[in-house]
Amino acid sequence: MNNQERDRFELLSAFLDGEVTATERKQVLEWLDHDPKAQQLYSRLLKIRHGIQTLPVPKATQATEEINRQVFRKIDRRHWQKIACWGGGAIAALFVGAVSGVLPGAYSPLPRLAQSPEVETTAEPLMVAINQPAVEIPKAAVSVPEKSIQSFPESKNSRFDNQRLN
């Protein structure tokens, strides 16, 4: 099929669908009056169009209500499956917690704190010395302030020092 035949086919198809302009309609009507190939193509397109329009529409095998019921039943089933899964996990966690709390002593998986043995203490009398301490406490030393430096001695670089101070 060359370009001209393809263009004619598209224009005839658009003519059948009612999608042509007034000038295109005049051109198609002229082809149908004078061109036997265009007439043959047009009659084939009409037969195809009629055949498609008369095809039986397949009926649904299930009613729409039944399909809706099945969809919602699956949604509900998934919801209950999630609840059962989480519930089973919670029951398993409770079981592990209960068993770990029942196990005694060294077999318990719970961490234990270190325990030190108790040291027995004997009672000794307590003596309180109020005026006479048991140990001699030395007197605090008195500090004497050092002599402060009143004036700076003159240095060789006294001019430099004076400039630096100013």
C-alpha positions as CSV (number, residue, x, y, z in Angstrom):
1,M,0.0,0.0,0.0
2,N,1.5,3.3,-1.1
3,N,1.1,6.7,0.6
4,Q,-1.8,7.7,-1.7
5,E,-3.8,4.5,-1.0
6,R,-3.1,4.9,2.8
7,D,-4.3,8.5,2.7
8,R,-7.4,7.5,0.8
9,F,-8.1,4.7,3.3
10,E,-7.7,7.1,6.3
11,L,-9.9,9.7,4.6
12,L,-12.7,7.2,3.8
13,S,-12.5,5.8,7.4
14,A,-12.8,9.4,8.8
15,F,-15.7,10.0,6.3
16,L,-17.6,6.9,7.7
17,D,-17.0,8.2,11.3
18,G,-18.2,11.7,10.4
19,E,-14.8,13.3,11.2
20,V,-14.1,15.2,7.9
21,T,-14.3,18.8,6.9
22,A,-16.6,20.1,4.2
23,T,-13.8,20.1,1.5
24,E,-12.7,16.6,2.5
25,R,-16.4,15.4,2.2
26,K,-16.6,16.8,-1.3
27,Q,-13.4,15.0,-2.3
28,V,-14.6,11.7,-0.9
29,L,-18.0,12.0,-2.6
30,E,-16.2,12.7,-5.9
31,W,-14.0,9.6,-5.4
32,L,-17.1,7.5,-4.8
33,D,-18.8,8.8,-7.9
34,H,-15.8,8.2,-10.3
35,D,-13.2,5.8,-8.8
36,P,-14.1,2.1,-8.7
37,K,-11.2,1.3,-6.2
38,A,-12.5,3.9,-3.8
39,Q,-16.0,2.5,-4.2
40,Q,-14.7,-1.1,-3.4
41,L,-12.7,0.1,-0.4
42,Y,-15.7,2.1,0.9
43,S,-18.0,-1.0,0.6
44,R,-15.5,-3.1,2.5
45,L,-15.2,-0.5,5.3
46,L,-19.0,-0.4,5.5
47,K,-19.2,-4.2,5.9
48,I,-16.5,-4.2,8.6
49,R,-18.3,-1.4,10.4
50,H,-21.6,-3.2,10.2
51,G,-20.0,-6.5,11.4
52,I,-18.4,-4.9,14.4
53,Q,-21.7,-3.2,15.4
54,T,-23.6,-6.4,15.2
55,L,-21.2,-8.5,17.2
56,P,-22.8,-9.9,20.3
57,V,-21.7,-8.4,23.6
58,P,-20.3,-11.1,25.9
59,K,-22.3,-11.4,29.1
60,A,-20.6,-11.3,32.5
61,T,-20.2,-14.7,33.9
62,Q,-20.8,-13.3,37.4
63,A,-23.1,-10.6,38.6
64,T,-21.5,-7.4,39.8
65,E,-22.9,-7.9,43.3
66,E,-21.2,-11.3,43.6
67,I,-17.9,-9.8,42.5
68,N,-18.3,-7.0,45.1
69,R,-19.0,-9.6,47.8
70,Q,-15.9,-11.6,46.9
71,V,-13.7,-8.5,47.0
72,F,-14.9,-7.4,50.4
73,R,-14.7,-10.9,51.7
74,K,-11.0,-11.0,50.7
75,I,-10.4,-7.6,52.4
76,D,-12.0,-8.8,55.6
77,R,-10.0,-12.0,55.5
78,R,-6.7,-10.0,55.2
79,H,-7.8,-7.8,58.1
80,W,-8.4,-10.9,60.3
81,Q,-5.1,-12.5,59.2
82,K,-3.2,-9.3,60.3
83,I,-5.0,-9.4,63.7
84,A,-4.2,-13.1,64.1
85,C,-0.5,-12.6,63.3
86,W,-0.1,-9.7,65.8
87,G,-2.1,-11.6,68.4
88,G,0.1,-14.7,67.9
89,G,3.2,-12.6,68.4
90,A,1.8,-11.0,71.5
91,I,0.9,-14.4,73.0
92,A,4.4,-15.7,72.2
93,A,6.0,-12.7,73.9
94,L,3.8,-13.2,77.0
95,F,4.8,-16.9,77.0
96,V,8.5,-16.1,76.9
97,G,8.1,-13.5,79.6
98,A,6.3,-15.9,81.9
99,V,8.8,-18.8,81.3
100,S,11.8,-16.5,82.0
101,G,10.2,-15.3,85.2
102,V,9.6,-18.8,86.5
103,L,13.1,-20.2,85.9
104,P,15.1,-20.2,89.2
105,G,18.6,-19.0,90.1
106,A,21.5,-19.8,87.8
107,Y,19.3,-20.9,84.9
108,S,17.4,-17.6,84.7
109,P,18.2,-15.6,81.6
110,L,17.7,-12.4,83.6
111,P,20.8,-10.4,84.6
112,R,21.7,-10.6,88.2
113,L,23.5,-8.0,90.4
114,A,26.8,-8.9,92.1
115,Q,26.4,-9.7,95.8
116,S,29.1,-9.3,98.3
117,P,29.2,-11.5,101.5
118,E,28.1,-9.8,104.7
119,V,30.8,-8.9,107.1
120,E,30.0,-9.5,110.8
121,T,30.7,-6.4,112.9
122,T,31.2,-6.5,116.6
123,A,30.0,-3.8,118.9
124,E,32.7,-1.6,120.2
125,P,32.1,1.1,122.8
126,L,32.2,4.6,121.5
127,M,34.2,7.3,123.3
128,V,33.6,10.9,122.8
129,A,36.2,13.4,123.9
130,I,34.8,16.8,124.1
131,N,37.5,18.9,125.8
132,Q,40.4,16.7,125.3
133,P,40.8,15.3,121.8
134,A,42.3,11.8,121.4
135,V,44.8,13.1,118.8
136,E,46.7,16.4,119.2
137,I,45.5,18.9,116.6
138,P,48.4,21.2,115.4
139,K,47.8,24.9,115.5
140,A,47.4,26.7,112.2
141,A,50.5,28.5,111.0
142,V,50.2,32.3,110.7
143,S,51.3,33.7,107.4
144,V,53.3,37.0,107.3
145,P,53.0,39.1,104.1
146,E,56.2,39.5,102.2
147,K,57.7,42.9,101.7
148,S,56.2,44.6,98.7
149,I,58.5,46.2,96.1
150,Q,58.0,49.9,96.2
151,S,60.1,51.2,93.4
152,F,61.8,49.7,90.4
153,P,65.5,49.9,90.2
154,E,67.0,52.0,87.4
155,S,68.2,49.9,84.5
156,K,70.5,50.7,81.7
157,N,67.5,50.9,79.4
158,S,65.5,53.2,81.5
159,R,64.4,55.3,78.5
160,F,63.2,52.1,76.8
161,D,61.3,51.0,80.0
162,N,59.7,54.4,80.3
163,Q,58.5,54.3,76.7
164,R,57.2,50.8,77.2
165,L,55.2,51.9,80.3
166,N,53.7,54.9,78.6
